[in-house]
């Protein structure tokens, strides 16, 4: 069945919000809005605030494209609100968003299913930093409820642990220590669209890891599609990422980040249920590799709301 722009009705592209990723979300939201409008969709920008329910109801909106990165939008809060309104929306529901947003609980689920993820430890106080050191150095300290690598610090030695803890815990989030995977400067990401895994992208960041600067600001980060792995290895990692995505009840679209160690073993890092959609972003890059323009990509994501409505 062919879909026309009129089938979507009036669409709210909800962006911004209150989280540390607000500015990135506004950029992503603007790009999504322009993409939908270029296809004739009656799409409107809505900056997430405390009045979002009345804004959506009074505006006569039929569905929502959720592009709010981080807490408030990517953690299940917006999904739950829209479920109560019985308003269809893009992406994962409450459970998928809430689990994927929490790196600690995501890893607990993966571990319970014997999916490979680096060893980790929940750090609830400075007193536990000595336990974190047992993971070996270097290690990663991560604010478990942030995205875009906000509150993520690579720690090279025990002397640097306390300062790293201060930085990560300042994000008003619980913190995990995670064993470092030496990927020789290369990270991989697998974009998910519906039930298919798109081609892997290899990321070569000039910084210590693929941090906020490398994601959104730097012009010297290298992105490789094809990723350089052989076909069988790429297919193996794509299948693993689909399992990891479904394990946390993520749906619709998203991204799974993975590292390969020096023996080429894959290690799952995290799931993003509302990935970036900026000029530097990875999902549009992977979509382009299979012949989907940015406008086609956002159309396909929005079309999922006609197939399986939330609420």
C-alpha positions, 0 to 999 in steps of 0.5 A, a space after each residue: 500500500 502506497 503512503 501519501 503525505 496526507 496519511 500522516 495528518 499533522 505531525 509534531 517534530 518534538 525536539 529540544 527539551 531540558 537535557 544536556 543534549 538540548 542543543 544537539 536535539 534542536 539541530 537534529 529536529 530542524 533537519 528532520 523537520 526540513 526533511 519531512 516538509 520536503 516530502 510534503 508532510 504537514 510537519 511543525 517544530 515543537 520544543 519540549 516543555 512542561 506544556 507539551 500535552 496542551 500544545 499537542 492537544 490544542 494544536 490538533 496533532 495526529 502523531 509525533 516524530 520524537 527527536 529529543 535526545 537524552 532525558 525527557 525524550 529518550 528515557 521513556 518520559 515522552 513515550 509515556 505521555 504520548 501513550 496516555 494521549 493515544 498519540 502515535 510516535 516514532 521509535 521505542 516505547 516506554 520500556 525500550 527507551 528507559 532501559 536503553 537510556 540506562 547504560 547500567 541496566 542495559 548491560 545487566 540485560 545483555 549479560 543475563 542473555 550472554 551477549 558480550 559487553 565489557 566488564 563493569 561496576 556500578 560506582 555509587 561513591 568515591 569509596 568504590 573507586 578502588 574497586 573500579 581500579 580492579 578492572 584495570 587501566 585504562 578504563 571508562 567512567 560513564 554517567 549512566 543516564 547521559 548520551 552523546 558521550 556527555 559525562 564519559 571519561 577515559 581514565 589512564 591511571 589510578 591517580 586520575 580516578 577521582 577527577 574523572 568521578 567528579 566529572 561523571 557524577 556531576 551529570 546527576 546520574 549514577 556512574 559505571 566504571 567499564 573495562 576499556 576495549 582497545 579497538 586500536 582507535 576504531 569504533 563501530 556503529 550499527 544503525 537499525 531501521 525497522 527489522 534490518 541492520 544497515 551497513 556498519 560504519 567504522 569511526 576513526 576519531 582523532 581523540 582518545 575515543 568517539 567523544 562529544 567533540 568528535 561526534 558533533 564538532 570535529 571535522 577530522 573524524 573519519 567515517 568509513 562505509 563500507 566499514 572495512 570488515 569482511 562480509 561474514 564478520 560484518 553480518 555477524 556483528 549486524 546480527 549481534 546488534 539486532 539481538 542487543 537492540 531487541 533485548 532492551 525492547 527497542 523498536 522502530 529505529 536506533 543505533 547500537 555501538 560496538 567495539 572490536 578487541 584486538 582479536 576481532 571479538 565484538 563487545 556491545 557498548 550501548 543502544 541509542 533509541 533517538 540517535 543524532 540526525 545532524 550533519 555529522 550523524 551516523 544513521 543518515 550516513 548508513 541510510 545513504 549507503 543503502 540508497 536512502 536520502 535523508 528525506 527518505 529516511 525520516 519518511 520511513 521512520 515516520 511511516 512506522 507510526 502508521 503500521 504500529 501505533 503506540 498507545 
